[in-house]
Amino acid sequence: MSEGTNRAPDRWDVSVVISTYNRADVLPGAVSSLLQQQAPGVRYEIIVVDNNSTDSTRAVVESFTARGDRSLRYLFEPQQGVAYGRNTGIRAARAPIIAFTDDDVTVASDWIATVKRTLDEHPETECVGGRVQPRWSQTVPGWLTREHWAPLALLDYGDTPFYVNASRRLCLLTANAAFRTAVFDRIGLFSPHVQAVKREVATEDHELLLRLWRSGGQGLYVPTLVVTSDIASERFSKRYHRRWHRRHGRFSAIMHDEGMEGTRFGHWLGVPAWIYREVLEGGIRCLGCVLGGNLDRAFAHEARLRFALGFVGARWREFFFRGPAATSSRP
């Protein structure tokens, strides 16, 4: 790897990386679930990367390391952003498989064993990902159906395994994903250009998969690979969802995903024609539902509209200020 690595493949089978920012209150749950894995015969290490936290994150990790478990390491990454945090973890990892999860997630007791077994059994795949299920912290409002799970960073594609690749472009969330370390040598690390900073939405996991697919690689969705995510109270508000969809549209435009660029009517000012249709249809349907008193459906159409507006805004800025050829977000 061009940035330099520290591999010792004979010692470790799996390296687990958590990049964390100011989550000292929930981080113990994530670390405990990793330390209590039922993974006989699998040698794994846990790397917690403190992404410039200002709370007691370091003390939380040291409370575990003080117990003498040498498989847990603490690293500090001062440059803000989850891509920087994860990349620091990748550089420090010492195993041929690197698994990722989040600081507000608890993994199933067989999580590491499932990662190792699946990648061993499927040499044709370079990454695996699975379900991210919710742990609700309060009563779920009626409008917050599965249709609105994406802003909650939840994922469930059903009970059947399938490949994700250039032909089936579905995202595997890095709250529950693992990659062969060699992937990062070939396609590079997480991109800071589309990363989450602090806790804002971004698309660094999707963008990494785009580069994997462009290189001819593929991943595997594994429904038995399960983690559970705490749903923060702020994510129960429509305000949060509105902001999420607008930002998601903006980062989707920056990525230049081939799956979104296809259009029978070409591009105008750098935007695929079908996105303009999304703006028009989303606005009309949202207004129609409001006038008809169906506010839940109106919000679903509003989310679609905000994504499209975020996409258009990003592409117009790119077209007018950087030129239509500025397409790369590779790190």
HELIX and SHEET records of a PDB file:
HELIX    1   1 LEU A   27  LEU A   35  1                                   9    
HELIX    2   2 THR A   57  THR A   65  1                                   9    
HELIX    3   3 VAL A   82  ALA A   92  1                                  11    
HELIX    4   4 TRP A  111  GLU A  121  1                                  11    
HELIX    5   5 ARG A  146  HIS A  148  5                                   3    
HELIX    6   6 ALA A  150  LEU A  152  5                                   3    
HELIX    7   7 THR A  181  ILE A  187  1                                   7    
HELIX    8   8 PRO A  192  VAL A  194  5                                   3    
HELIX    9   9 GLU A  204  ARG A  214  1                                  11    
HELIX   10  10 SER A  233  PHE A  236  5                                   4    
HELIX   11  11 LYS A  238  MET A  255  1                                  18    
HELIX   12  12 GLU A  258  GLU A  261  1                                   4    
HELIX   13  13 ALA A  273  LEU A  291  1                                  19    
HELIX   14  14 LEU A  295  ARG A  317  1                                  23    
HELIX   15  15 GLU A  318  ARG A  322  3                                   5    
SHEET    1   A 8 LEU A  72  PHE A  76  0                                        
SHEET    2   A 8 TYR A  44  ASP A  50  1                                        
SHEET    3   A 8 VAL A  14  THR A  20  1                                        
SHEET    4   A 8 ILE A  97  THR A 101  1                                        
SHEET    5   A 8 ASN A 176  ARG A 180 -1                                        
SHEET    6   A 8 CYS A 127  TRP A 136 -1                                        
SHEET    7   A 8 GLY A 219  ILE A 231  1                                        
SHEET    8   A 8 VAL A 105  VAL A 107 -1                                        
SHEET    1   B 8 LEU A  72  PHE A  76  0                                        
SHEET    2   B 8 TYR A  44  ASP A  50  1                                        
SHEET    3   B 8 VAL A  14  THR A  20  1                                        
SHEET    4   B 8 ILE A  97  THR A 101  1                                        
SHEET    5   B 8 ASN A 176  ARG A 180 -1                                        
SHEET    6   B 8 CYS A 127  TRP A 136 -1                                        
SHEET    7   B 8 GLY A 219  ILE A 231  1                                        
SHEET    8   B 8 PHE A 162  VAL A 164 -1                                        
SHEET    1   C 2 HIS A 267  TRP A 268  0                                        
SHEET    2   C 2 VAL A 271  PRO A 272 -1                                        
END                                                                             
